[in-house]
Amino acid sequence: MGQEFLTPPVFDIEKSFLDSTPASPLIFILPGTDPHKQLMQFAEFKKKSQTFNSISLGQNQGPIAEKIIQEARKVGSWVLLQNCHLYPSWMPRLEQICEQLEMRQQTRGSNADNTHSGFRLWLTSYPSEVFPATVLQSGIKMTNEPPLGLKSNMLGSYKTEPLNDPSIFNGNKHSANFKKIAFGLTMFHAILLQRCNYGPLGWNKNHEYTVSDLQISMKQLYYFIDSYDTVPFNALKYLIGQCNYGGRVTESADQRVLMALLEDFLSEKVLKPDYAYCEDELVGLSYKFPLGDDGYHVHLEKIMGMPNEEMPQIFGFHPNADISKNISQAKNLTEMLL
C-alpha cells in the first residue's frame, strides 16, 4: 500500500485544536500515551498555561468540575477533565453542559451570557458505554498510540522533548559525547518496547515502560555529561538501568537482560567513530551511529535510513524468533476482526 502506511505521522495536537470551537470538546481516547504533558506544553505555546485548569474526575468531583467550567467559559481559559469513564453517574450532567455550550454558540451575540471564544474543554476517557454519544458526535476525537517499530519509536523520541529542543541537543559542553549516547538511548528505549511483541521470548513479564522513562533518563544524561570531563558510565548505568527503567522490573532475570542490553549503549565503545549496534555484521551496517559532530537532521536521516522491518538479531534473538511473533500477531488480528 506504500511507504506512508509504515511511517505514521507524528501526533500534532494543533491540527485538532484548529478544528475545534468553544462548543466542541476535544476528546483524547485512551489508552495511548498520557496526553497531559503534551497538553500542558501546548497550553504554554498558546499562552494559556496560567489559566489552564485540570481535574481528575471521581466521586464528588462533579460540582467542582462544573464550577471550573462555568468560570473558564466566561474568561476564556481551558479546562481538562481527566478519566471521564471513572465517573459514570456524572456523565449525563456532562452531556447537559456540552449541549448548553452548543446552544450558547448558536445564539452567540443575542444575549449577554455568551461563551468566551478562547474557552476550550478537553476530556480524556477510555472507551465506555456510559460516555455520552452526543458529546462524542459533537467533539473532536484524538488518540495518540505509541509508535510501532524501532524506527517509528526513535523518530517519535527525537520529535518530542527534550531532544527536539536545540538548546538541549546542541547545548551540552561535551556535545559530541551527548549526541552519540542520546542516539543510543533512544534506540535502547525502542528495543525495550519492541521486545514486548515477542511475548515470553522478550520478557518473563511485560513491563510498562513509558516515554517519561526516556525523558528523565535523557535529562540525567545531559546533566552528567555536561558536569564531568569524562562520561560517568557507571553512575548513568545505575540511574538509568537500576532506577528509571529497572524500577518497573519485578523479575530478576528481566533485570539482567535489561542491564545487558544497556551495556551496548552506555559504554566507551559507543563513542568510537564507526560504532554500529548489533554483533551481526550484515544487520549491524543498517544501525551505524551518527558521528559526534552530526546535526539534528543528520540523526533523523540516520533513523529514516534504517530498515522498515527489524531483524530479530537487533533484539538479541535468533532469526526464527520472528515466526512465533508473526503467528501471535496474526492470531490477535483475526480474533479482533471476528
Backbone torsions as a table, in degrees:
resi	resn	phi	psi	omega
1	MET	NA	-8.8	177.1
2	GLY	117.4	155.8	-176.2
3	GLN	-61.7	-33.2	-174.9
4	GLU	-63.0	-21.5	-180.0
5	PHE	-81.6	-13.1	177.4
6	LEU	-93.3	-17.0	-179.5
7	THR	-122.5	86.3	-179.1
8	PRO	-63.3	149.0	-178.6
9	PRO	-67.2	152.3	176.3
10	VAL	-68.0	139.8	-177.9
11	PHE	-58.3	127.5	-177.9
12	ASP	-124.4	101.3	-175.4
13	ILE	-70.0	-26.6	-176.9
14	GLU	-68.2	-34.5	179.0
15	LYS	-60.6	-41.3	178.3
16	SER	-68.4	-39.6	-179.6
17	PHE	-61.7	-38.8	-178.1
18	LEU	-66.6	-22.3	177.8
19	ASP	-85.1	-7.9	-172.2
20	SER	-92.8	164.7	173.5
21	THR	-134.1	169.6	176.8
22	PRO	-58.5	-22.3	-177.3
23	ALA	-93.0	-10.0	-177.8
24	SER	-109.8	109.6	178.9
25	PRO	-65.9	151.2	177.0
26	LEU	-103.0	119.2	-168.8
27	ILE	-113.6	119.5	172.6
28	PHE	-90.0	119.6	179.0
29	ILE	-92.8	117.4	179.2
30	LEU	-90.1	162.3	2.0
31	PRO	-77.6	173.7	-175.1
32	GLY	155.0	-176.1	177.8
33	THR	-70.1	142.7	-176.7
34	ASP	-60.6	120.1	-174.6
35	PRO	-80.4	-7.2	-171.0
36	HIS	-59.1	-46.4	-176.6
37	LYS	-65.7	-44.0	178.9
38	GLN	-63.1	-37.4	-179.6
39	LEU	-67.5	-39.0	177.2
40	MET	-63.3	-40.9	178.3
41	GLN	-65.5	-40.0	179.0
42	PHE	-66.6	-36.9	177.4
43	ALA	-63.9	-38.4	176.8
44	GLU	-65.0	-41.5	179.0
45	PHE	-61.5	-38.0	-179.8
46	LYS	-89.3	6.7	179.5
47	LYS	59.3	40.5	178.5
48	LYS	-115.8	1.7	-172.6
49	SER	-64.7	-29.8	-179.1
50	GLN	-69.6	-26.0	-176.8
51	THR	-115.4	20.5	-178.1
52	PHE	-88.1	123.4	-179.8
53	ASN	-114.9	133.0	179.7
54	SER	-127.1	137.6	178.4
55	ILE	-143.1	135.7	177.5
56	SER	-93.0	119.2	-174.4
57	LEU	-71.7	145.6	179.0
58	GLY	-178.0	-171.0	-176.6
59	GLN	-55.0	130.1	176.0
60	ASN	69.6	9.8	178.7
61	GLN	-90.2	-9.6	-176.7
62	GLY	-58.3	-53.4	179.8
63	PRO	-59.5	-36.5	179.1
64	ILE	-65.4	-45.5	179.9
65	ALA	-61.6	-42.1	-178.5
66	GLU	-63.7	-41.4	179.3
67	LYS	-64.1	-42.2	179.6
68	ILE	-62.6	-42.0	-179.9
69	ILE	-63.0	-43.9	-178.8
70	GLN	-62.7	-40.8	179.8
71	GLU	-69.8	-42.3	-179.0
72	ALA	-65.5	-35.7	-179.6
73	ARG	-60.9	-35.0	-177.2
74	LYS	-78.9	-35.7	-174.5
75	VAL	-99.6	-11.5	176.6
76	GLY	87.5	27.5	177.2
77	SER	-93.9	-179.6	-178.1
78	TRP	-108.1	148.6	178.3
79	VAL	-131.2	133.6	175.4
80	LEU	-115.8	119.2	174.1
81	LEU	-104.8	112.4	-175.6
82	GLN	-94.2	146.7	173.3
83	ASN	57.6	55.9	179.7
84	CYS	-60.4	-29.3	-177.5
85	HIS	-66.4	-16.0	-179.0
86	LEU	-85.8	-2.3	-177.2
87	TYR	-131.7	62.9	-174.3
88	PRO	-60.0	-31.9	-176.9
89	SER	-68.8	-19.7	-178.4
90	TRP	-96.3	-7.6	-176.5
91	MET	-60.7	-37.8	175.2
92	PRO	-60.5	-34.9	178.3
93	ARG	-69.9	-38.1	176.2
94	LEU	-61.2	-40.6	178.2
95	GLU	-60.3	-42.3	178.4
96	GLN	-63.6	-42.1	-179.5
97	ILE	-62.1	-43.4	-179.5
98	CYS	-67.4	-35.5	177.0
99	GLU	-66.1	-39.9	178.1
100	GLN	-64.4	-39.6	177.3
101	LEU	-61.2	-40.7	-179.3
102	GLU	-67.3	-40.0	179.6
103	MET	-66.1	-39.6	178.5
104	ARG	-65.9	-36.2	178.1
105	GLN	-64.1	-39.4	-179.0
106	GLN	-70.7	-30.9	-179.0
107	THR	-101.0	20.6	-176.4
108	ARG	-56.2	128.7	178.1
109	GLY	95.4	-14.6	-176.8
110	SER	-91.6	-12.4	177.0
111	ASN	-146.8	173.9	-174.3
112	ALA	-83.8	-10.7	-174.1
113	ASP	-96.5	46.9	-177.9
114	ASN	-79.6	157.7	175.4
115	THR	-88.8	135.1	179.9
116	HIS	-61.9	140.3	-176.0
117	SER	-66.8	-19.4	-179.3
118	GLY	-87.2	-6.0	-177.9
119	PHE	-70.7	138.3	172.6
120	ARG	-141.8	140.8	176.6
121	LEU	-111.5	119.2	179.6
122	TRP	-107.6	138.8	-179.1
123	LEU	-131.4	146.5	170.1
124	THR	-125.9	140.1	-179.6
125	SER	-162.3	144.1	166.8
126	TYR	-74.9	157.0	173.8
127	PRO	-55.0	128.7	-174.3
128	SER	-151.1	141.7	178.5
129	GLU	-67.8	-23.2	-176.0
130	VAL	-85.5	-12.9	-179.1
131	PHE	-70.2	131.1	-174.0
132	PRO	-61.3	127.7	-179.7
133	ALA	-64.7	-36.1	-178.5
134	THR	-65.8	-34.1	177.9
135	VAL	-68.2	-40.6	176.7
136	LEU	-61.5	-41.1	-177.3
137	GLN	-68.5	-37.4	-176.7
138	SER	-87.8	-15.4	-174.1
139	GLY	-91.4	170.5	174.2
140	ILE	-96.4	119.3	-173.4
141	LYS	-102.4	135.0	-178.4
142	MET	-137.5	151.7	167.3
143	THR	-145.0	146.3	-177.4
144	ASN	-128.5	85.5	-178.0
145	GLU	-81.5	149.0	177.1
146	PRO	-59.1	139.9	-178.0
147	PRO	-65.8	148.3	178.9
148	LEU	-95.1	137.4	176.0
149	GLY	94.4	151.1	-179.0
150	LEU	-59.6	-46.5	-176.5
151	LYS	-61.7	-50.2	-179.0
152	SER	-64.8	-37.0	178.2
153	ASN	-62.1	-45.2	-178.8
154	MET	-67.3	-40.4	177.2
155	LEU	-60.5	-42.8	178.3
156	GLY	-61.1	-38.0	179.5
157	SER	-66.6	-37.7	-179.2
158	TYR	-73.6	-23.3	-176.1
159	LYS	-98.9	10.2	173.5
160	THR	-124.5	170.1	-179.3
161	GLU	-67.8	152.3	1.2
162	PRO	-90.6	-7.6	-172.9
163	LEU	-69.6	-22.7	179.2
164	ASN	-79.9	-1.3	178.3
165	ASP	-92.3	114.2	-178.1
166	PRO	-57.5	-31.6	-179.2
167	SER	-68.0	-25.2	175.8
168	ILE	-86.3	-48.1	-174.8
169	PHE	-63.9	-40.0	-176.3
170	ASN	-107.3	-3.6	-168.6
171	GLY	-94.2	-1.2	-177.1
172	ASN	-73.3	145.6	179.7
173	LYS	-61.5	-35.7	176.1
174	HIS	-112.4	67.6	-170.4
175	SER	-58.1	-41.1	-176.9
176	ALA	-61.7	-45.0	179.4
177	ASN	-64.9	-43.0	-177.9
178	PHE	-62.6	-45.2	-176.6
179	LYS	-62.3	-43.0	-177.5
180	LYS	-67.2	-45.0	-177.7
181	ILE	-71.7	-33.1	177.4
182	ALA	-63.4	-40.2	176.4
183	PHE	-59.7	-44.6	179.5
184	GLY	-66.4	-35.5	-178.4
185	LEU	-68.1	-37.0	176.2
186	THR	-66.3	-35.2	178.0
187	MET	-69.5	-40.9	177.7
188	PHE	-58.8	-45.4	179.3
189	HIS	-61.5	-44.0	-179.4
190	ALA	-65.3	-38.7	179.7
191	ILE	-64.8	-41.6	178.0
192	LEU	-59.3	-42.2	-179.6
193	LEU	-68.8	-41.6	-175.9
194	GLN	-71.3	-26.1	178.5
195	ARG	-63.8	-21.8	178.2
196	CYS	-62.9	-26.1	-179.5
197	ASN	-69.1	-16.7	-176.7
198	TYR	-93.7	8.8	176.5
199	GLY	59.6	-134.6	-176.7
200	PRO	-66.7	-14.9	174.3
201	LEU	-69.4	-34.6	-175.9
202	GLY	-81.8	-54.2	-179.1
203	TRP	-138.9	150.3	171.7
204	ASN	-63.9	-31.9	-179.6
205	LYS	-146.8	132.9	-179.7
206	ASN	-67.7	133.4	-178.5
207	HIS	-112.1	141.6	-174.2
208	GLU	-86.5	77.3	175.1
209	TYR	-77.4	140.6	-178.6
210	THR	-127.3	170.9	-179.4
211	VAL	-64.6	-26.0	179.5
212	SER	-66.4	-29.2	175.9
213	ASP	-62.1	-44.1	179.5
214	LEU	-67.7	-41.1	-175.8
215	GLN	-64.5	-44.6	179.7
216	ILE	-68.9	-35.2	178.3
217	SER	-65.5	-39.5	-179.5
218	MET	-65.9	-39.2	179.1
219	LYS	-68.3	-38.8	176.0
220	GLN	-65.5	-41.4	178.0
221	LEU	-58.2	-46.3	179.8
222	TYR	-59.3	-46.8	-175.9
223	TYR	-64.6	-46.0	-175.7
224	PHE	-69.2	-39.6	178.6
225	ILE	-68.8	-36.3	-179.4
226	ASP	-70.8	-27.3	-171.9
227	SER	-92.2	-16.9	-175.4
228	TYR	-123.4	154.3	179.6
229	ASP	-72.5	-34.1	175.2
230	THR	-117.5	155.9	-177.1
231	VAL	-72.3	119.9	179.7
232	PRO	-80.0	78.1	-173.6
233	PHE	-59.9	-40.5	-177.2
234	ASN	-63.1	-43.3	179.6
235	ALA	-64.8	-41.5	-179.6
236	LEU	-67.1	-39.3	177.7
237	LYS	-61.4	-40.3	-179.5
238	TYR	-66.8	-47.8	-177.7
239	LEU	-64.1	-49.0	-174.5
240	ILE	-78.7	-45.5	-174.7
241	GLY	-79.8	-39.0	-176.5
242	GLN	-93.6	-36.8	-174.2
243	CYS	-94.2	-60.8	-172.5
244	ASN	-67.6	-60.3	-180.0
245	TYR	-84.3	-41.9	-178.4
246	GLY	-63.6	-23.8	178.3
247	GLY	-64.2	-17.8	179.4
248	ARG	-95.8	-7.8	-174.0
249	VAL	-94.8	126.4	-179.1
250	THR	-107.4	-10.1	-179.5
251	GLU	-101.7	128.2	-177.8
252	SER	-64.3	-35.6	179.1
253	ALA	-67.4	-38.3	177.7
254	ASP	-65.5	-35.4	178.4
255	GLN	-64.7	-38.4	177.4
256	ARG	-64.0	-42.5	179.3
257	VAL	-62.8	-44.6	-178.5
258	LEU	-59.1	-45.9	-178.9
259	MET	-68.2	-33.6	177.6
260	ALA	-67.3	-40.3	176.9
261	LEU	-65.2	-40.9	-177.9
262	LEU	-64.1	-29.9	-179.5
263	GLU	-58.7	-30.0	-179.8
264	ASP	-75.5	-10.7	-176.4
265	PHE	-121.5	-13.1	179.1
266	LEU	-127.6	72.0	176.8
267	SER	-157.5	169.1	-176.1
268	GLU	-58.2	-32.8	-175.3
269	LYS	-63.0	-25.0	179.9
270	VAL	-63.9	-29.3	-175.7
271	LEU	-81.1	-5.8	177.6
272	LYS	-69.3	145.1	-174.4
273	PRO	-60.5	-33.0	-173.7
274	ASP	-106.9	25.4	-174.9
275	TYR	-67.9	133.1	175.5
276	ALA	-131.5	134.5	179.5
277	TYR	-77.2	138.0	176.7
278	CYS	103.6	123.8	-177.9
279	GLU	-70.8	-27.2	177.6
280	ASP	-67.1	114.4	-172.6
281	GLU	-60.6	-42.7	-177.5
282	LEU	-64.1	-44.6	179.7
283	VAL	-73.7	-39.1	-175.5
284	GLY	-60.5	-28.6	-179.9
285	LEU	-58.6	-29.4	-179.2
286	SER	-80.0	-8.5	-175.0
287	TYR	-124.9	40.9	176.5
288	LYS	-74.2	139.8	-179.3
289	PHE	-77.8	149.9	174.6
290	PRO	-68.2	163.4	176.9
291	LEU	-75.6	160.9	-175.8
292	GLY	-62.3	-30.5	-177.3
293	ASP	-96.2	8.5	178.5
294	ASP	-70.7	144.8	-178.6
295	GLY	-84.2	178.8	-176.7
296	TYR	-57.5	-45.1	-176.5
297	HIS	-69.9	-28.3	175.9
298	VAL	-67.6	-38.7	176.9
299	HIS	-61.6	-43.8	178.6
300	LEU	-63.0	-40.0	179.1
301	GLU	-65.1	-37.7	177.0
302	LYS	-60.0	-43.7	-179.4
303	ILE	-67.5	-43.5	180.0
304	MET	-62.5	-27.5	-179.4
305	GLY	-80.9	-5.3	179.4
306	MET	-72.3	156.1	179.4
307	PRO	-60.0	145.5	178.1
308	ASN	-69.7	-30.7	177.7
309	GLU	-116.0	123.3	-176.6
310	GLU	-81.0	142.4	172.9
311	MET	-79.5	147.3	-179.0
312	PRO	-59.7	-23.7	-179.7
313	GLN	-59.0	-29.3	180.0
314	ILE	-60.9	-30.3	-177.7
315	PHE	-98.1	5.6	178.7
316	GLY	86.4	22.0	-176.8
317	PHE	-111.5	163.5	171.7
318	HIS	-71.0	149.0	179.3
319	PRO	-53.3	-29.1	-179.3
320	ASN	-70.8	-10.8	-178.8
321	ALA	-61.7	-26.2	-179.9
322	ASP	-63.9	-28.9	-176.5
323	ILE	-62.2	-52.4	-178.2
324	SER	-65.2	-36.5	179.0
325	LYS	-64.1	-45.2	-177.7
326	ASN	-67.2	-38.3	177.6
327	ILE	-62.9	-44.0	-179.6
328	SER	-63.0	-44.3	-179.4
329	GLN	-66.4	-39.8	178.9
330	ALA	-65.1	-40.1	179.3
331	LYS	-64.0	-44.6	178.9
332	ASN	-62.0	-41.9	-179.4
333	LEU	-62.7	-47.9	-178.0
334	THR	-66.6	-35.5	177.5
335	GLU	-63.0	-42.7	179.4
336	MET	-65.8	-40.3	179.3
337	LEU	-64.0	-42.6	179.7
338	LEU	-65.5	NA	NA
